[in-house]
Amino acid sequence: MIDVKELRSKTPAEVQDVLVELAKEQFGLRMQKSIGQLTQTHLLKRVSRDIARVKTVMGESKDG
C-alpha cells in the first residue's frame, strides 16, 4: 500500500513515475490472471486502489 504522505512530499515527476510503475504492475497482474497463474487475486484490487491514490494526489497538486 502506498503512503499518501510520502506521495505528497514527492515532485510531480516522481509521482508520475510511481503511477507508471503501478500501471505496469497492474498490467502484469491482469495478464497473470487471464492465463490462470495469479493465485493472490487481492493484489489486483490493492494496485487499483494505489493507482487511485496516486491520481488523487496528482489532482490535489494541480488545484493548489
Secondary structure, DSSP 8 states (H G I E B T S, - for coil): ---HHHHHTS-HHHHHHHHHHHHHHHHHHHHHHHTT----THHHHHHHHHHHHHHHHHHHHHH-
